[in-house]
Amino acid sequence: MIIIPEGASWKLMISHLRPPQSLSPSRNRSPSLLLDLFLSFSGIMLRSPLRATGGIFELRKTVERTKTLMMKHSAWRQMTEPGFWAGVLVVLCTLSVGADVHQALKTPSMLSKVLQRHKRDWKWDKLYVHEEMPPKHPPEKIGKLDNTYFTPSARYNLSGDGANKIFTVNDNGDILVHAKLDREEKSIYRLTASLFNIDSKKQLDHDDSFVIVVLDINDNSPVFPPDISGSISESSRAGSVVMSVKATDADDPTTQNGMVGYKLLNGTDLFSINYNGEIRTLTSSLDREKQSQYLIAIQAKDMPGVNQRGNSATTIVTVNINDINDNIATFKSREYRFNVKEDSEPGYQIGVLAVEDKDEIQNKDPTFTIHKFGEVFDIKQSNTKDGALSLKVPLDYETLKAYVFSVNVDEHTVSKSPDNRGPNLLTRAQVVINVIDVDEPPVFSQTLYNFSIYEGPFKNPIIGAVSAKDPDATAYKIRYSIEDPNCPVVVDPVQGHLSLKKQLDREEESSYTIQVTAHEDVPNGLKSYAKVNLTVLDINDNAPVLTNGNGVYVCESDKPGTIIGTVGAHDKDENSGRFRFTLAKKSSNFSLTDNRDNTASIKLKQGGFSTEHSVEHVLEIEIADGGTPEQKSTERLTIKVCMCQAERQVEYCMAYAQTGMSVSAILAILLCIVTILVIVILMVLRRRYQKEVLVTKSSGEIHEQLVRYDEEGGGEMDTNGYDVSILSSACNDGSFRPATGPSLYAVVKKPSACKGDMAMMIEVKKDEADHDRDGIPYDTLHIYGYEGSESLAGSLSSLDSSSSGSNLDYDFLHEWGPRFRTLAQLYGVDGSDTDSSD
């Protein structure tokens, strides 16, 4: 009798579980049935409270691992014999019963508890299902749920991954699969089982979980990445690694379905590949110059070791052969000829000596050697690693018309075993340079001339000479010139002698750069230029000047013997000698000591100086520069009296009282006084002149008299108060001339009005008014007595006016505005006048 402990309420029946076809026997299912019984029984046993026993617990783990290994490995066939499983079952039952009895004997109450029904518990294991199996009708059963609480009114329920869609449970507890599964998408489904009453909806037992494992089948082929390429240097040793390839298989990598093996389909005489996809060389004779690239077909197949089975994929791998310097550079020709003009400048590129080297350009490293005329020509590597021949010095057709020399090419970085070797390699070539004659400009004997001359007056103006000649066979005469008009130097056009135009002063300009032109003495002759550097040498022609004079002052607290300051000297000349200092006039207050280091110290003889009674203290210091000839100067040093703090720190200095005035100040004051006097005199004369002109009246003056009328009327009787006789005589008296200056009244000037035209007379008057600077501007210009012989307006004079009423209408004066209101009232016609006239 087998004792079933508590917790055996759930039992997972996997009698319908089929192992993978590739691992289990195709027809004999008895091992599977034995496995079902074994797992069911061991599951009931190991869920008991006795599972803490070490042996049973470890045995359960061992059974689990054994089951997994049996399901996944090919050893299944050897382990599924009926006898083996029967033995395992007997052993487990024996161990289980022995453990229970042993525990019951140790605990007296345990035996009674064993015979009783204990609290039930779920017991689960893994379920397995093959991928890619199409749904069946009816659905395939992969397992069964069983619980001791199960009754006809109870039902099972699944929840979790794929529950009620992919996996369902029927009323009997059978687990069914309804869809085709793909292990590569999902390999494990985790579900939870529960039991409840359909009437009361009450859960009869607690939930428990289990997993459904999707078993892999070989339904995926290996996949290579795109564009696989590798490289290896040429002449590499056999066995060198070229590259590695890797194909991936989506199947289970722990089974042969996901394991990948590799195979070369071509190039097996040069390369090999191992099970890891590593490609190696089989030979050391790979030569880039023969073949620079190989295309190798590689097959990747899963289930390696199984012939005619498994999936495969093929790809093309590109193997590039890298170049090394294994070829010696050689000349392409035995002789190279070039033509070079004789006026070519140094650095001129003559030509290229082409070389042949089968290596790639980055591995070419030729060196060239000239065996003759190496001082004239140079050869270096060009950008294409050929020999670039250039000119070092100018050529002269008249000296040598052709150059013949040889050039060697060598390569020191080539490998020890180059592909091309032997005595027939063309590593030496002959070069012929033909010099082409050209008409060259004059050539100076020097490209740069340096001359020097002393500043100041000169006895001999010549400072040097330049020389140039025509290098051609024609040998034209050369003439010299300086094109800069401001240059202080002139050149003799025939001899090339340079001489001074003026005296130089080093202190103004210490050096000159002169450009001298030499040109052939023929029409359109060629020119050339040379530079002349002229240095102006110094002479002692500047007197020294006193410096540091502002730092000399006397403090009120200074005692006799105190050094009140130090002075120095400066000279514009390049004086290498020493300045000497002496007092030009002796001073009763100060003394001067020459320090013999181009400075002098001033000492105080006696104290008692005060800022309140300060006067000017001046020292006249004589300075000699010691040059040749010696220059001297006398400098005036003004010494201030200051109030000082400790260590002669100046607090403030008082201005000294002036004991005299300088000549320049007196001259400035006198000049200002004279200028003011001249301005005053001119103003007085002008005022006097203007006054005389205004008061003086000429006897021939014509003016209009101002007559006051107390009432209207008078008519012709107005002539008693207004003398108009002179108006008529003005036209006949040719001797009448107005006064030179303007009067207080309007001046009448009619030099030719009686004989000319009115327009001409007006222009004359306007011109006189414009050019009269002293005339006073008048508001009106009155002309009486003549309005022109052809005037249609008639006379404007009141003398000629009729006493009869005028037909003129002056009402328009009201429209001229308020400024003419009074005039409009005087000349306007009101209503009363109009009525009376009627």
C-alpha positions in Angstrom: 0.0 0.0 0.0 1.4 3.5 -1.0 0.8 6.3 1.5 -0.4 9.5 -0.2 0.4 12.5 2.0 -1.4 15.8 2.0 -0.7 18.1 -1.0 -1.6 15.4 -3.5 -4.8 17.1 -4.6 -3.4 18.3 -7.9 -1.7 15.9 -10.3 -0.4 16.7 -13.7 -1.1 13.9 -16.1 1.3 13.9 -19.0 0.5 10.5 -20.4 -0.2 12.1 -23.8 3.0 14.0 -23.9 5.1 12.8 -26.8 8.9 13.3 -26.8 10.5 14.9 -29.9 10.2 12.6 -32.8 13.9 13.0 -33.5 14.7 11.8 -30.0 12.0 9.2 -29.0 11.3 5.8 -30.6 8.8 6.1 -33.4 6.6 3.2 -32.5 7.5 2.0 -29.0 5.5 4.1 -26.5 6.0 2.0 -23.4 8.9 4.1 -22.2 6.7 7.1 -22.4 4.0 5.4 -20.3 6.5 4.4 -17.7 7.8 8.0 -17.6 4.2 9.2 -17.0 3.8 6.8 -14.1 7.2 7.7 -12.7 6.7 11.4 -12.8 3.2 11.2 -11.4 4.2 9.1 -8.5 7.4 11.1 -7.8 5.4 14.3 -8.0 2.9 13.1 -5.4 5.7 11.9 -3.2 7.9 14.9 -3.3 5.1 17.4 -2.6 4.6 15.8 0.8 5.8 17.4 4.1 8.7 14.9 4.0 10.3 16.7 1.0 12.7 18.3 3.4 14.5 15.0 3.6 17.8 15.6 1.8 17.8 12.4 -0.2 14.3 12.8 -1.5 14.9 16.5 -2.4 18.1 15.8 -4.2 16.4 12.9 -6.0 13.7 15.1 -7.3 16.2 17.5 -8.8 18.1 14.6 -10.3 14.9 13.3 -11.9 14.1 16.7 -13.3 17.5 17.1 -14.8 17.4 13.5 -16.1 14.0 14.1 -17.8 15.3 17.4 -19.5 18.4 15.7 -20.8 16.4 12.7 -22.0 14.1 15.0 -23.9 16.9 17.0 -25.6 19.7 14.6 -26.4 20.0 11.7 -28.6 20.8 9.4 -25.7 17.0 9.1 -25.2 16.9 5.9 -27.2 19.4 4.1 -24.9 17.6 5.3 -21.7 14.0 4.5 -22.6 14.1 0.8 -22.2 11.2 -0.6 -20.1 13.4 -2.4 -17.7 15.3 0.7 -16.9 12.2 2.7 -16.1 10.7 -0.1 -14.0 13.9 -0.2 -11.9 13.8 3.5 -11.4 10.2 3.3 -10.3 10.9 0.6 -7.8 13.8 2.4 -6.3 11.8 5.6 -5.8 8.9 3.8 -4.2 11.2 2.1 -1.8 13.0 5.3 -0.9 9.7 7.1 -0.4 8.1 4.4 1.8 11.3 4.1 3.8 11.5 7.8 4.4 7.9 7.9 5.5 8.3 5.0 7.9 11.5 6.4 9.3 9.8 9.8 10.0 6.8 8.1 11.5 8.9 6.1 13.9 10.8 9.2 15.0 7.6 11.1 15.6 4.8 8.9 17.2 2.1 11.3 16.1 3.2 11.3 12.6 1.8 7.8 11.9 -1.7 8.8 12.7 -1.4 11.9 10.6 -0.2 10.0 7.7 -3.4 7.8 7.7 -5.5 11.0 7.7 -6.4 13.3 4.7 -4.1 16.3 4.9 -4.5 19.7 3.3 -4.3 19.4 -0.4 -1.8 21.2 -2.6 -1.1 21.7 -6.3 1.6 19.6 -7.9 2.9 20.6 -11.3 5.6 19.8 -13.8 6.6 21.0 -17.3 4.6 20.3 -20.4 6.2 20.0 -23.8 4.8 20.7 -27.3 6.5 20.8 -30.7 6.7 24.0 -32.7 5.3 24.4 -36.1 2.6 21.7 -35.6 -0.5 22.7 -37.4 -3.8 22.8 -35.4 -5.7 19.5 -35.4 -9.4 18.7 -35.2 -10.0 17.9 -32.5 -7.2 19.8 -30.8 -4.2 17.8 -29.6 -4.1 16.9 -26.0 -0.7 17.7 -24.4 -1.5 17.0 -20.7 -4.2 16.6 -18.0 -5.1 18.4 -14.8 -6.3 16.4 -11.9 -7.4 17.4 -8.4 -8.9 15.5 -5.6 -11.5 18.3 -5.1 -12.7 17.8 -8.6 -16.4 16.9 -8.8 -18.9 16.9 -11.7 -19.9 20.5 -10.6 -16.2 21.7 -10.6 -14.4 23.1 -13.5 -10.7 23.9 -14.3 -9.6 27.4 -15.5 -6.3 28.5 -17.1 -4.8 32.0 -17.0 -1.4 33.3 -18.2 0.5 33.2 -21.5 -1.9 32.1 -24.3 -4.6 30.9 -21.9 -8.0 30.3 -23.6 -6.5 31.2 -27.0 -3.6 28.9 -27.6 -4.2 26.6 -24.7 -7.5 25.5 -23.2 -8.7 23.0 -20.6 -11.9 21.0 -21.1 -14.2 19.8 -18.4 -12.1 16.7 -17.8 -9.0 18.7 -17.2 -7.4 17.9 -20.6 -5.0 20.6 -21.7 -5.5 21.2 -25.5 -3.4 23.3 -28.0 -5.3 25.2 -30.7 -2.6 27.0 -32.6 0.7 26.5 -34.4 3.6 27.6 -32.2 6.9 29.1 -33.1 9.8 28.6 -30.6 11.8 31.5 -32.2 8.9 33.9 -31.2 8.2 32.4 -27.8 9.8 29.3 -26.3 8.1 29.1 -22.9 4.5 29.8 -21.9 3.8 30.4 -18.2 0.2 29.5 -17.0 -1.8 29.2 -13.8 -4.4 26.6 -13.1 -7.4 27.1 -10.8 -10.4 25.0 -9.7 -13.8 26.4 -8.9 -17.5 25.4 -8.5 -19.6 26.3 -11.4 -22.7 26.8 -9.3 -21.4 28.9 -6.4 -18.4 30.3 -8.4 -16.3 29.5 -5.3 -12.8 28.5 -5.7 -12.2 25.0 -4.5 -8.4 25.1 -4.2 -5.6 27.5 -4.4 -4.0 28.4 -7.7 -0.7 27.0 -8.9 1.6 27.6 -11.9 3.2 25.5 -14.5 5.1 26.0 -17.8 4.7 24.7 -21.3 8.0 24.4 -23.2 8.0 24.7 -27.0 10.3 22.1 -28.4 12.5 23.2 -31.3 12.6 21.7 -34.7 15.0 22.5 -37.5 12.9 25.1 -39.3 15.5 27.9 -39.8 18.5 28.1 -42.1 21.8 29.8 -41.2 22.0 33.5 -42.3 25.2 35.3 -43.3 25.7 39.1 -42.8 25.9 41.0 -46.1 29.1 42.1 -47.8 31.7 40.0 -46.1 35.2 40.9 -46.9 38.7 40.4 -45.5 42.3 41.0 -46.5 45.8 39.7 -46.0 49.2 40.9 -47.1 50.8 39.2 -50.1 53.6 36.7 -49.4 52.2 35.9 -45.9 53.2 32.6 -44.3 51.0 29.6 -44.7 48.5 29.3 -41.8 48.0 33.1 -41.5 44.5 34.1 -40.4 42.7 35.9 -43.2 39.4 36.6 -41.5 36.5 35.0 -39.7 32.9 34.5 -40.9 29.9 34.0 -38.7 26.5 32.7 -39.7 23.5 32.8 -37.3 20.7 30.2 -36.9 17.5 31.2 -35.1 17.0 27.6 -33.9 17.9 26.4 -30.4 21.7 26.8 -30.2 21.9 24.1 -27.5 20.7 21.5 -30.0 22.1 20.6 -33.4 19.3 22.5 -35.0 21.1 25.7 -34.0 24.7 24.6 -34.4 26.4 25.7 -37.7 29.3 24.3 -39.6 31.3 25.8 -42.4 32.7 24.6 -45.7 34.6 26.2 -48.6 33.1 25.5 -52.0 36.1 26.8 -54.0 39.7 28.1 -53.4 40.5 25.1 -51.3 44.0 25.1 -52.7 44.8 28.5 -51.2 42.5 28.8 -48.2 40.9 26.7 -45.5 38.1 27.2 -42.9 37.5 25.6 -39.5 34.3 24.9 -37.5 34.5 28.4 -36.0 34.4 30.1 -39.4 38.1 31.2 -39.3 39.7 31.4 -42.8 43.4 30.7 -43.1 46.0 30.5 -45.9 47.4 27.2 -47.1 50.3 28.8 -49.0 52.8 31.6 -48.8 52.7 32.3 -52.6 49.9 34.9 -52.7 51.1 37.7 -55.0 49.0 40.9 -55.4 50.7 41.7 -58.7 49.3 38.4 -60.1 45.9 38.4 -58.5 44.8 41.1 -56.0 41.4 39.7 -55.1 39.7 36.3 -54.5 36.0 35.5 -54.3 35.4 32.5 -52.1 32.1 30.7 -51.8 31.3 29.5 -48.2 28.5 27.2 -47.2 27.1 27.3 -43.7 25.0 24.2 -42.6 23.2 23.4 -39.4 23.1 19.9 -37.7 26.8 19.5 -38.5 28.0 15.8 -38.7 24.6 14.6 -40.0 24.9 13.9 -43.7 22.1 14.8 -46.0 20.2 16.6 -43.2 20.0 20.1 -42.0 19.5 23.5 -43.6 22.3 25.4 -45.4 23.1 28.8 -46.8 25.9 30.1 -49.1 27.6 33.4 -49.4 30.5 34.9 -51.3 33.4 36.3 -49.3 35.9 38.8 -50.9 39.5 38.3 -49.9 41.7 41.3 -50.9 45.5 40.8 -51.2 47.3 43.8 -49.6 50.4 45.1 -51.3 53.9 45.2 -49.9 57.1 46.6 -51.3 58.3 43.5 -53.1 59.3 45.0 -56.5 62.4 46.9 -57.3 61.9 50.3 -59.1 63.5 50.5 -62.5 63.8 53.2 -65.2 61.4 52.9 -68.2 64.0 54.3 -70.6 67.8 54.2 -70.9 68.1 57.9 -71.9 66.1 61.0 -71.1 66.6 64.3 -73.0 65.4 67.8 -71.9 65.8 71.4 -73.2 66.3 74.2 -70.7 66.5 77.9 -71.4 69.5 79.6 -70.0 67.4 82.3 -68.2 65.6 79.6 -66.1 65.7 80.4 -62.5 66.9 78.0 -59.7 64.2 75.6 -58.7 62.9 75.3 -62.3 61.4 71.9 -62.9 63.2 70.4 -65.9 61.3 67.1 -66.3 60.4 63.7 -64.9 62.5 60.5 -65.1 59.7 57.9 -65.2 60.2 54.7 -63.2 58.4 51.4 -63.3 57.3 49.7 -60.0 54.5 47.2 -59.9 53.9 48.0 -56.2 51.1 50.4 -55.2 52.2 54.0 -54.9 52.2 54.0 -51.1 54.8 51.2 -51.1 57.1 52.8 -53.7 60.2 54.3 -52.2 62.8 54.9 -54.9 65.9 57.1 -54.3 67.9 58.8 -57.1 71.5 59.7 -57.4 73.2 62.0 -59.9 76.8 61.0 -60.6 77.9 64.3 -62.3 76.8 67.9 -62.2 75.2 67.4 -58.8 75.9 71.0 -58.0 73.9 72.1 -61.0 70.9 69.7 -61.0 68.8 68.1 -58.3 66.5 65.1 -58.5 63.8 64.1 -55.9 60.7 61.9 -55.7 57.6 63.4 -57.5 54.0 62.9 -56.3 53.9 59.8 -58.5 57.2 58.4 -57.0 59.1 59.2 -60.2 62.3 61.2 -60.4 61.7 65.0 -60.7 64.7 66.7 -62.2 65.1 70.4 -61.2 67.7 73.2 -61.6 69.9 74.3 -58.7 71.8 77.2 -60.3 71.3 79.3 -63.5 72.7 78.0 -66.7 74.8 80.0 -69.2 74.6 79.1 -72.9 77.8 80.9 -73.6 79.7 78.8 -70.9 78.3 75.3 -71.6 75.7 74.4 -74.2 74.9 70.8 -73.0 75.1 68.7 -69.9 75.4 64.9 -70.0 75.3 62.8 -66.8 73.8 59.5 -65.4 71.3 58.9 -62.7 70.9 55.7 -60.6 67.6 54.5 -59.0 67.6 52.4 -55.9 65.1 51.1 -53.3 66.3 50.4 -49.8 62.9 49.4 -48.3 62.1 46.6 -50.7 61.5 43.1 -49.2 64.3 40.6 -48.9 62.9 38.4 -51.7 61.6 40.8 -54.3 59.6 39.5 -57.3 61.9 41.1 -59.8 65.6 40.6 -59.4 68.7 40.0 -61.5 71.4 41.9 -63.4 69.2 42.9 -66.3 67.2 45.4 -64.2 67.4 48.9 -65.7 68.5 50.9 -62.6 70.8 53.4 -64.4 69.8 55.9 -67.1 71.6 58.7 -69.0 70.3 62.3 -69.0 71.1 64.9 -71.6 70.3 68.6 -70.9 70.5 71.0 -73.9 70.8 74.7 -73.0 68.8 77.0 -75.1 70.2 80.5 -75.8 68.0 83.5 -75.0 68.4 87.3 -75.0 69.3 87.9 -71.4 69.1 91.2 -69.5 72.2 92.8 -68.1 73.8 91.0 -65.1 75.1 93.0 -62.2 78.4 91.9 -60.7 76.5 91.7 -57.3 72.9 91.3 -56.5 73.3 93.5 -53.4 75.7 96.4 -52.9 76.6 97.9 -49.5 78.1 101.4 -49.1 78.5 103.8 -46.2 79.2 107.6 -45.9 79.4 110.1 -43.1 76.6 112.5 -42.5 77.0 116.2 -42.8 79.0 118.2 -45.3 81.0 116.1 -47.7 84.2 116.7 -49.7 83.8 113.8 -52.1 80.2 113.0 -53.1 81.1 109.6 -54.7 80.1 106.8 -52.4 80.8 103.8 -54.7 80.0 102.2 -58.0 77.8 99.5 -59.5 78.7 97.4 -62.5 76.7 95.3 -65.0 77.3 93.6 -68.3 75.4 92.0 -71.1 75.9 88.2 -70.9 75.0 87.6 -74.5 77.4 87.4 -77.4 76.2 90.7 -78.6 77.6 92.5 -75.5 75.5 95.7 -75.7 76.6 98.7 -73.8 75.0 99.3 -70.5 73.5 102.5 -69.1 72.5 103.0 -65.4 69.7 105.0 -63.8 67.8 105.5 -60.6 64.1 105.8 -61.1 63.2 107.2 -57.7 63.2 111.1 -57.9 63.4 111.5 -54.1 66.5 109.4 -53.9 69.5 111.4 -52.3 71.9 109.5 -54.6 72.5 109.8 -58.3 74.3 107.3 -60.6 76.6 108.0 -63.5 74.7 106.6 -66.5 77.9 105.3 -68.2 80.4 104.5 -65.4 77.8 103.5 -62.7 79.4 105.7 -60.0 77.0 106.6 -57.1 77.3 110.1 -55.6 75.3 112.3 -53.2 72.8 115.0 -54.3 72.5 116.5 -50.9 73.9 116.5 -47.4 72.7 113.6 -45.3 71.6 113.7 -41.6 71.9 110.4 -39.7 69.4 111.6 -37.1 66.8 112.0 -39.8 67.5 108.9 -41.8 70.2 106.4 -40.8 70.0 104.2 -44.0 68.7 104.1 -47.5 67.8 101.3 -49.9 68.3 102.3 -53.5 67.3 100.4 -56.6 69.7 100.9 -59.6 68.5 100.0 -63.1 70.8 98.7 -65.8 69.5 98.5 -69.3 70.9 97.7 -72.7 71.8 100.8 -74.7 69.5 99.8 -77.7 65.9 100.4 -78.5 63.7 98.2 -76.4 66.7 96.9 -74.5 66.3 94.6 -71.6 66.6 95.8 -68.0 67.8 94.4 -64.7 67.9 95.8 -61.2 70.2 95.7 -58.2 69.8 96.9 -54.7 72.1 99.3 -52.9 72.1 99.7 -49.2 73.5 103.0 -48.1 74.4 103.4 -44.4 74.8 106.9 -43.0 77.7 107.1 -40.5 77.4 109.3 -37.5 79.5 112.4 -36.7 79.4 114.3 -33.4 77.2 117.1 -34.6 74.6 117.3 -31.8 75.0 119.0 -28.4 74.0 117.0 -25.3 70.7 117.8 -23.6 70.0 117.7 -19.8 67.6 115.0 -18.5 65.9 114.2 -15.2 65.7 117.9 -14.3 62.1 117.6 -13.0 63.3 115.4 -10.1 65.5 118.1 -8.5 63.8 120.1 -5.6 64.6 121.5 -2.2 62.7 120.5 0.9 62.3 123.0 3.7 63.8 120.5 6.1 66.9 119.7 4.0 70.2 120.3 5.7 73.4 121.4 4.1 75.1 118.5 2.2 71.9 116.9 1.2 71.7 115.5 -2.3 68.6 117.1 -3.7 68.7 115.4 -7.1 70.6 113.7 -9.8 70.6 114.8 -13.5 71.7 113.1 -16.6 72.3 113.9 -20.3 71.2 112.7 -23.7 72.8 113.0 -27.1 71.3 112.1 -30.5 74.7 111.1 -31.7 76.1 107.6 -31.4 78.4 108.8 -28.6 80.4 106.1 -27.0 82.2 108.5 -24.7 81.2 110.0 -21.2 79.3 113.1 -20.5 81.0 115.7 -18.2 79.0 118.1 -16.0 80.2 121.4 -14.6 78.5 124.6 -13.3 78.6 127.4 -15.8 78.0 129.9 -13.0 78.8 129.4 -9.4 75.9 129.2 -7.0 75.9 130.2 -3.3 73.2 127.7 -2.5 74.0 124.6 -4.6 77.0 122.6 -5.8 77.3 120.0 -8.6 79.4 116.8 -8.5 80.1 114.8 -11.6 79.6 111.1 -10.8 81.6 110.0 -13.9 78.8 107.7 -15.0 77.0 110.1 -17.2 75.1 111.6 -14.2 75.8 114.4 -11.8 74.5 115.0 -8.2 73.3 118.4 -6.9 74.0 119.1 -3.2 72.6 121.7 -0.9 75.2 124.1 0.5 73.0 125.8 3.1 69.5 125.4 4.4 66.8 127.7 5.4 64.6 127.5 2.3 60.9 128.3 2.8 57.9 127.9 0.6 56.4 131.2 1.9 59.3 133.3 0.6 60.2 131.3 -2.5 62.1 132.8 -5.3 63.4 131.2 -8.5 66.6 129.2 -8.1 68.3 128.4 -11.4 71.5 126.5 -12.0 73.3 126.8 -15.3 75.0 123.5 -16.0 77.5 123.0 -18.8 77.5 119.5 -20.4 80.3 118.2 -22.7 79.8 114.9 -24.6 83.5 114.0 -25.0 83.1 113.3 -28.7 85.3 114.4 -31.7 84.8 117.2 -32.2 83.5 117.8 -28.7 80.0 119.3 -28.4 79.0 121.4 -25.3 75.7 122.9 -24.2 74.6 125.0 -21.2 71.3 124.0 -19.7 69.2 126.0 -17.2 67.9 123.9 -14.3 65.1 125.4 -12.2 65.0 124.1 -8.6 61.7 124.2 -6.7 61.2 124.7 -3.0 58.7 122.2 -1.5 57.2 121.1 1.7 58.1 117.5 2.3 57.3 114.7 4.6 59.6 111.9 5.9 62.2 110.7 3.4 61.8 113.7 1.2 58.3 112.7 0.1 56.9 115.9 -1.6 53.7 117.2 -0.1 53.3 120.3 -2.2 55.6 122.9 -3.9 55.0 126.6 -4.0 55.4 128.7 -7.2 58.4 131.0 -6.9 58.2 134.8 -7.3 59.2 136.1 -10.7 62.2 138.4 -10.4 62.1 139.4 -14.1 60.4 138.8 -17.4 61.7 137.0 -20.4 62.3 138.8 -23.7 59.8 136.6 -25.5 57.1 137.6 -23.0 57.9 141.3 -23.4 57.8 141.0 -27.2 54.4 139.2 -27.1 52.9 142.0 -24.9 54.2 144.7 -27.1 52.8 143.0 -30.2 49.4 142.8 -28.6 49.5 146.6 -27.6 50.4 147.7 -31.1 47.7 145.5 -32.7 45.0 147.1 -30.4 46.2 150.6 -31.2 46.0 150.0 -34.9 42.4 148.7 -34.6 41.3 151.7 -32.5 42.8 154.2 -35.0 41.1 152.5 -37.9 37.7 152.6 -36.2 38.0 156.3 -35.3 38.9 157.2 -38.9 36.0 155.3 -40.3 33.5 156.9 -37.9 34.8 160.4 -38.8 34.6 159.7 -42.5 31.0 158.5 -42.3 29.9 161.5 -40.2 31.4 164.0 -42.7 29.6 162.3 -45.6 26.2 162.4 -43.9 26.4 166.1 -42.9 27.8 167.6 -46.1 25.2 168.6 -48.7 26.2 169.4 -52.2 24.9 172.5 -53.9 23.4 170.4 -56.7 21.5 168.2 -54.4 17.9 167.5 -55.4 15.5 166.4 -52.8 11.8 166.2 -52.2 10.6 168.7 -49.6 8.3 167.4 -46.9 5.2 169.6 -46.8 2.5 169.3 -44.1 -1.0 169.8 -45.4 -3.6 170.8 -42.9 -6.4 170.4 -45.3 -7.1 169.1 -48.7 -7.0 171.2 -51.8 -4.6 173.7 -53.0 -4.2 172.4 -56.5 -1.8 174.5 -58.5 -1.3 176.7 -55.4 1.0 173.9 -54.0 3.8 175.3 -56.1 4.3 178.1 -53.6 5.4 175.6 -51.0 7.2 173.3 -53.4 9.9 174.5 -55.7 9.9 172.3 -58.8 11.9 174.6 -61.0 15.0 172.6 -60.5 13.3 169.5 -61.7 13.0 171.0 -65.2 16.5 172.3 -65.2 17.9 168.9 -64.3 17.1 167.6 -67.8 18.9 170.5 -69.5 21.9 171.0 -67.1 24.5 168.5 -68.3 27.0 169.6 -65.7 24.8 168.5 -62.8 26.3 165.7 -60.8 25.1 164.4 -57.4 27.3 164.6 -54.4 29.9 161.9 -53.7 28.1 160.6 -50.6 24.5 159.9 -49.8 22.4 162.6 -48.1 19.7 162.1 -45.5 17.1 162.2 -48.3 16.8 160.4 -51.6 19.5 161.4 -54.1 18.4 162.0 -57.7 21.0 160.9 -60.3 20.0 161.4 -63.9 23.2 161.4 -65.9 21.6 160.5 -69.2 17.9 159.9 -68.5 16.7 162.7 -70.8 18.4 161.1 -73.8 18.1 157.5 -73.2 15.5 154.9 -72.6 13.7 154.5 -69.3 14.9 150.8 -69.0 18.5 152.0 -69.4 18.1 154.7 -66.8 16.7 152.2 -64.3 19.6 149.8 -64.9 22.1 152.6 -64.3 20.4 153.5 -61.0 20.4 149.9 -59.9 24.0 149.5 -60.7 25.0 152.7 -58.8 23.0 151.5 -55.8 24.6 148.0 -55.9 28.2 149.5 -56.0 27.7 152.2 -53.4 29.2 150.6 -50.3 28.7 153.7 -48.1 25.1 154.5 -49.2 22.3 154.1 -46.7 19.5 151.8 -48.1 16.3 153.6 -48.9 12.8 152.3 -49.1 11.9 154.1 -52.4 13.6 155.8 -55.3 11.8 158.9 -56.6 12.3 160.0 -60.2 10.5 163.3 -61.1 10.3 165.3 -64.3 10.7 162.6 -66.9 8.9 159.3 -67.5 10.0 158.7 -71.1 8.9 160.2 -74.3 6.9 157.2 -75.2 5.2 156.6 -71.9 1.5 155.9 -72.1 1.0 156.4 -68.4 1.7 160.1 -68.5 3.3 162.1 -65.7 3.1 160.9 -62.2 3.9 164.4 -60.7 1.1 166.2 -58.9 2.2 169.3 -60.7 0.9 168.0 -63.9 -2.3 166.5 -62.5 -5.6 167.9 -63.4 -7.9 169.5 -60.8 -10.8 167.5 -62.2 -11.9 164.4 -60.5 -10.1 161.2 -61.2 -11.6 158.2 -62.7 -9.4 155.8 -60.8 -11.0 153.3 -58.5 -9.1 152.8 -55.3 -11.4 150.2 -53.8 -8.8 147.5 -54.4 -6.7 148.9 -51.6 -9.2 147.4 -49.1 -8.1 143.9 -50.4 -4.4 144.5 -49.6 -4.8 143.8 -46.0 -4.6 145.7 -42.7 -1.2 147.3 -43.6 -2.9 149.4 -46.3 -6.0 150.2 -44.4 -5.1 153.8 -43.7 -4.2 154.3 -47.4 -7.5 152.8 -48.4 -9.4 155.2 -46.1 -7.5 158.2 -47.6 -8.1 157.3 -51.3 -11.3 155.3 -50.9 -14.8 156.7 -51.9 -17.4 156.5 -49.2 -21.1 156.6 -49.7 -21.6 160.3 -48.8 -19.2 161.5 -51.5 -21.0 159.4 -54.0 -24.4 160.9 -53.1 -23.1 164.5 -53.2 -21.6 164.1 -56.6 -25.0 163.0 -57.9 
